[in-house]
Amino acid sequence: MSLRRLSDLSPLDRGILERVDAAEAVLPLIEMGVCPGESIVVAHVAPGRGPIAIEAVGRTIALRREAADHLWVRMG
């Protein structure tokens, strides 16, 4: 299985959050419980470099594309 940046995924892609490159860039996400090992589903991707919405830990969470660049997902 391959690792891909969250920012490169498409709607309905799913996988396991495998790695965080810069924890300080995604600290609010980590504080909400989205940590390595957590299952995620891409719910929405805004056009261009807009935000991404993911479903994780029982909620839908929007994050900036710049933050998503630091999150690596194992597809599957």
ZADO-1210 file (C-alpha; in nm, 4 decimals, padded with zeros to 6 digits):
<atoms>
<atom x="00.0000" y="00.0000" z="00.0000" code="MET" pos="1"/>
<atom x="00.1240" y="00.3445" z="-00.0859" code="SER" pos="2"/>
<atom x="00.1507" y="00.6651" z="00.1138" code="LEU" pos="3"/>
<atom x="-00.0011" y="00.9804" z="-00.0345" code="ARG" pos="4"/>
<atom x="-00.0311" y="01.3350" z="00.0923" code="ARG" pos="5"/>
<atom x="-00.3803" y="01.4136" z="00.2146" code="LEU" pos="6"/>
<atom x="-00.3744" y="01.7229" z="-00.0086" code="SER" pos="7"/>
<atom x="-00.3426" y="01.4962" z="-00.3168" code="ASP" pos="8"/>
<atom x="-00.6499" y="01.2834" z="-00.2429" code="LEU" pos="9"/>
<atom x="-00.9912" y="01.3025" z="-00.4077" code="SER" pos="10"/>
<atom x="-01.3407" y="01.2952" z="-00.2567" code="PRO" pos="11"/>
<atom x="-01.4362" y="00.9538" z="-00.1162" code="LEU" pos="12"/>
<atom x="-01.0718" y="00.8398" z="-00.0969" code="ASP" pos="13"/>
<atom x="-01.0104" y="00.6626" z="00.2321" code="ARG" pos="14"/>
<atom x="-00.7161" y="00.5407" z="00.4296" code="GLY" pos="15"/>
<atom x="-00.5244" y="00.5492" z="00.7575" code="ILE" pos="16"/>
<atom x="-00.3353" y="00.8563" z="00.8721" code="LEU" pos="17"/>
<atom x="00.0186" y="00.7231" z="00.8770" code="GLU" pos="18"/>
<atom x="00.2544" y="01.0174" z="00.9291" code="ARG" pos="19"/>
<atom x="00.2546" y="01.3845" z="01.0303" code="VAL" pos="20"/>
<atom x="00.5503" y="01.5841" z="00.8957" code="ASP" pos="21"/>
<atom x="00.5031" y="01.9042" z="01.0986" code="ALA" pos="22"/>
<atom x="00.2884" y="01.8563" z="01.4085" code="ALA" pos="23"/>
<atom x="00.2767" y="02.2318" z="01.4750" code="GLU" pos="24"/>
<atom x="00.1031" y="02.2834" z="01.1376" code="ALA" pos="25"/>
<atom x="-00.1815" y="02.0488" z="01.2304" code="VAL" pos="26"/>
<atom x="-00.1882" y="02.0817" z="01.6091" code="LEU" pos="27"/>
<atom x="-00.5634" y="02.1629" z="01.6283" code="PRO" pos="28"/>
<atom x="-00.6356" y="01.8494" z="01.4267" code="LEU" pos="29"/>
<atom x="-00.4245" y="01.6380" z="01.6620" code="ILE" pos="30"/>
<atom x="-00.5973" y="01.7955" z="01.9627" code="GLU" pos="31"/>
<atom x="-00.9327" y="01.6820" z="01.8147" code="MET" pos="32"/>
<atom x="-00.8056" y="01.3229" z="01.8128" code="GLY" pos="33"/>
<atom x="-00.6988" y="01.2857" z="01.4517" code="VAL" pos="34"/>
<atom x="-00.3647" y="01.1141" z="01.5127" code="CYS" pos="35"/>
<atom x="-00.1574" y="00.8554" z="01.3256" code="PRO" pos="36"/>
<atom x="-00.3493" y="00.5291" z="01.3044" code="GLY" pos="37"/>
<atom x="-00.6869" y="00.7031" z="01.2645" code="GLU" pos="38"/>
<atom x="-00.9133" y="00.6130" z="00.9691" code="SER" pos="39"/>
<atom x="-01.0095" y="00.9066" z="00.7483" code="ILE" pos="40"/>
<atom x="-01.2356" y="00.9630" z="00.4474" code="VAL" pos="41"/>
<atom x="-01.2069" y="01.2665" z="00.2206" code="VAL" pos="42"/>
<atom x="-01.5533" y="01.4241" z="00.2226" code="ALA" pos="43"/>
<atom x="-01.4939" y="01.7308" z="00.0027" code="HIS" pos="44"/>
<atom x="-01.2128" y="01.9010" z="-00.1876" code="VAL" pos="45"/>
<atom x="-01.2547" y="02.2680" z="-00.2787" code="ALA" pos="46"/>
<atom x="-01.1270" y="02.3810" z="-00.6193" code="PRO" pos="47"/>
<atom x="-00.7766" y="02.5176" z="-00.6599" code="GLY" pos="48"/>
<atom x="-00.5835" y="02.5313" z="-00.3337" code="ARG" pos="49"/>
<atom x="-00.9005" y="02.5574" z="-00.1237" code="GLY" pos="50"/>
<atom x="-00.9749" y="02.3621" z="00.1938" code="PRO" pos="51"/>
<atom x="-01.0334" y="01.9889" z="00.2296" code="ILE" pos="52"/>
<atom x="-01.3021" y="01.8320" z="00.4475" code="ALA" pos="53"/>
<atom x="-01.2356" y="01.4921" z="00.6028" code="ILE" pos="54"/>
<atom x="-01.4452" y="01.2560" z="00.8102" code="GLU" pos="55"/>
<atom x="-01.2567" y="01.1227" z="01.1109" code="ALA" pos="56"/>
<atom x="-01.3231" y="01.0438" z="01.4780" code="VAL" pos="57"/>
<atom x="-01.6986" y="01.0690" z="01.4178" code="GLY" pos="58"/>
<atom x="-01.7001" y="01.4242" z="01.2811" code="ARG" pos="59"/>
<atom x="-01.6398" y="01.6221" z="00.9641" code="THR" pos="60"/>
<atom x="-01.3356" y="01.8475" z="00.9876" code="ILE" pos="61"/>
<atom x="-01.2220" y="02.1127" z="00.7384" code="ALA" pos="62"/>
<atom x="-00.8555" y="02.1952" z="00.7086" code="LEU" pos="63"/>
<atom x="-00.6409" y="02.4224" z="00.4970" code="ARG" pos="64"/>
<atom x="-00.4644" y="02.2679" z="00.2007" code="ARG" pos="65"/>
<atom x="-00.1314" y="02.3823" z="00.3506" code="GLU" pos="66"/>
<atom x="-00.2030" y="02.1741" z="00.6627" code="ALA" pos="67"/>
<atom x="-00.3092" y="01.8752" z="00.4510" code="ALA" pos="68"/>
<atom x="00.0324" y="01.8894" z="00.2800" code="ASP" pos="69"/>
<atom x="00.1864" y="01.7702" z="00.6103" code="HIS" pos="70"/>
<atom x="-00.0383" y="01.4633" z="00.6513" code="LEU" pos="71"/>
<atom x="00.0434" y="01.1294" z="00.4878" code="TRP" pos="72"/>
<atom x="-00.2272" y="00.8663" z="00.4352" code="VAL" pos="73"/>
<atom x="-00.1831" y="00.4929" z="00.3732" code="ARG" pos="74"/>
<atom x="-00.4408" y="00.4113" z="00.1071" code="MET" pos="75"/>
<atom x="-00.6637" y="00.1130" z="00.1382" code="GLY" pos="76"/>
</atoms>
